[in-house]
Amino acid sequence: MPGTYRIEPLHPARVDQAYTLMRLIAPGLDLSDWRDFCRTLSAPCRARSCSAVVVCNPRAYVQGLCMAQARQIPGGGPVIEVPVLLAASAADPEGVEAALTTHLTGLTGQHGGCPLRIWKHHPTAWRRLGTESAFSDEEYVACDAGLRLPGESLLSPPPVR
């Protein structure tokens, strides 16, 4: 069902629904802690090029979640850090994944086609989103977990075979 999903900012009406997805990567996460964190995702987070979005199906159920932040990497240019990327749909995982890919493609385009770094799921990485200490240079250099994708690969169509 491509094209049937909506990408929305993670707003208060969706926080509890998104919590069920977050529990997949943070099983010990408490609902009140999640709500407190989501309240911080406002102007300061946007000022630091943060993004927290949900993917909703036509019935308004949350089927995906993506949290990302643009930053400069040590000795390099910009990168979109993606500590949370979840697609949860038994009926149409490809459609949810396509919606998330469209969102990430848009983020890459907004930042000059910079690469994405999708982090391996970690129970606490999302807590640093939007903070001054998010993704320190030392952590970036030391961390080899995750998948790095060149932004151009998302912005250009696949080759015809």
C-alpha positions as CSV (number, residue, x, y, z in Angstrom):
1,M,0.0,0.0,0.0
2,P,2.6,2.6,-0.9
3,G,1.5,6.2,-0.7
4,T,-1.1,5.4,1.9
5,Y,1.0,6.4,4.9
6,R,1.4,9.8,6.5
7,I,4.6,11.1,8.1
8,E,3.8,13.3,11.0
9,P,5.9,15.0,13.7
10,L,5.8,13.2,17.0
11,H,3.2,15.3,18.6
12,P,1.5,14.8,22.0
13,A,-1.4,12.8,20.5
14,R,1.0,10.2,19.1
15,V,3.4,9.9,22.0
16,D,1.7,6.9,23.7
17,Q,1.3,5.1,20.4
18,A,5.0,5.6,19.6
19,Y,5.8,4.3,23.1
20,T,4.8,0.8,22.0
21,L,7.3,0.9,19.2
22,M,10.1,2.3,21.4
23,R,9.6,-0.6,23.8
24,L,10.9,-2.8,21.0
25,I,14.4,-1.3,21.4
26,A,14.1,-0.1,25.0
27,P,12.2,-2.8,26.8
28,G,12.8,-1.2,30.3
29,L,11.5,2.2,29.1
30,D,8.9,3.6,31.5
31,L,5.9,5.4,29.9
32,S,6.3,8.5,32.1
33,D,10.0,8.8,31.1
34,W,9.1,8.5,27.5
35,R,6.4,11.2,27.9
36,D,9.0,13.5,29.6
37,F,11.5,13.0,26.9
38,C,8.9,13.7,24.2
39,R,8.0,17.0,25.9
40,T,11.6,18.1,25.3
41,L,11.3,17.6,21.5
42,S,10.2,21.1,20.8
43,A,11.9,24.3,19.7
44,P,15.4,23.5,21.1
45,C,15.4,20.1,19.3
46,R,14.4,21.7,16.0
47,A,17.0,24.4,16.5
48,R,19.6,21.6,16.6
49,S,18.3,20.0,13.3
50,C,16.4,17.2,15.1
51,S,13.6,15.3,13.7
52,A,11.2,12.9,15.5
53,V,8.4,11.6,13.3
54,V,5.9,8.8,13.2
55,V,4.4,6.9,10.2
56,C,0.6,6.5,10.4
57,N,-1.5,4.2,8.4
58,P,-5.0,5.3,7.0
59,R,-6.6,4.3,10.3
60,A,-4.2,6.6,12.1
61,Y,-2.3,3.8,13.8
62,V,1.4,4.5,14.3
63,Q,3.4,1.9,12.3
64,G,6.8,3.5,12.2
65,L,9.1,5.8,14.1
66,C,12.2,7.7,13.1
67,M,14.4,10.0,15.2
68,A,17.3,11.8,13.5
69,Q,19.7,14.7,14.0
70,A,22.0,16.5,11.6
71,R,25.5,17.2,12.8
72,Q,29.1,17.7,11.7
73,I,31.4,14.7,12.0
74,P,35.0,15.0,13.2
75,G,37.2,15.8,10.2
76,G,34.3,15.7,7.8
77,G,31.1,17.3,6.7
78,P,27.5,17.0,7.8
79,V,25.8,13.6,8.5
80,I,22.3,12.7,9.5
81,E,22.5,10.5,12.7
82,V,19.5,8.1,13.0
83,P,19.5,6.5,16.4
84,V,15.9,5.2,16.0
85,L,14.4,3.8,12.8
86,L,11.5,1.4,13.4
87,A,8.9,-0.1,11.0
88,A,6.2,-2.3,12.5
89,S,3.6,-3.6,10.2
90,A,2.7,-7.3,9.7
91,A,0.5,-6.4,6.7
92,D,2.7,-4.0,4.8
93,P,6.2,-3.6,6.1
94,E,7.4,-2.5,2.7
95,G,5.0,0.4,2.6
96,V,6.1,1.6,6.1
97,E,9.7,1.3,5.1
98,A,9.1,3.2,1.9
99,A,7.5,6.1,3.9
100,L,10.5,6.1,6.3
101,T,12.9,6.1,3.4
102,T,11.0,9.0,1.8
103,H,11.4,11.0,5.1
104,L,15.1,10.2,5.3
105,T,15.6,11.2,1.7
106,G,14.0,14.5,2.5
107,L,16.3,15.1,5.4
108,T,19.3,14.2,3.3
109,G,18.2,16.7,0.6
110,Q,17.7,19.5,3.2
111,H,21.3,19.0,4.2
112,G,23.0,19.0,0.8
113,G,22.8,15.3,0.1
114,C,24.9,14.4,3.2
115,P,25.2,10.8,4.3
116,L,23.0,9.0,6.8
117,R,24.2,7.0,9.7
118,I,21.6,4.6,10.9
119,W,22.6,3.4,14.4
120,K,22.3,-0.1,15.6
121,H,19.4,-0.2,18.1
122,H,20.5,0.7,21.6
123,P,18.2,1.1,24.6
124,T,19.5,4.6,25.4
125,A,20.9,6.3,22.2
126,W,17.5,8.0,21.6
127,R,17.8,9.9,24.9
128,R,20.6,12.1,23.6
129,L,18.6,13.4,20.6
130,G,18.5,17.2,20.7
131,T,20.9,17.5,23.6
132,E,24.3,19.3,23.5
133,S,26.0,16.0,24.3
134,A,24.3,14.1,21.5
135,F,26.7,12.0,19.5
136,S,30.0,13.5,20.8
137,D,33.0,13.5,18.5
138,E,34.8,10.8,20.6
139,E,31.7,8.6,20.5
140,Y,31.4,9.0,16.7
141,V,35.0,8.1,16.1
142,A,34.9,5.1,18.6
143,C,31.6,3.7,17.4
144,D,31.6,1.3,14.6
145,A,28.0,0.2,15.1
146,G,25.5,1.2,12.5
147,L,25.0,1.6,8.8
148,R,26.4,4.5,6.8
149,L,24.7,5.4,3.5
150,P,25.8,8.0,1.1
151,G,23.1,10.7,0.7
152,E,23.5,10.7,-3.1
153,S,22.3,7.1,-3.2
154,L,18.9,8.2,-1.7
155,L,18.6,11.3,-3.9
156,S,19.3,9.6,-7.3
157,P,17.1,7.0,-8.9
158,P,18.4,3.4,-9.0
159,P,20.2,2.4,-12.2
160,V,18.1,0.7,-14.9
161,R,19.1,-2.8,-15.7
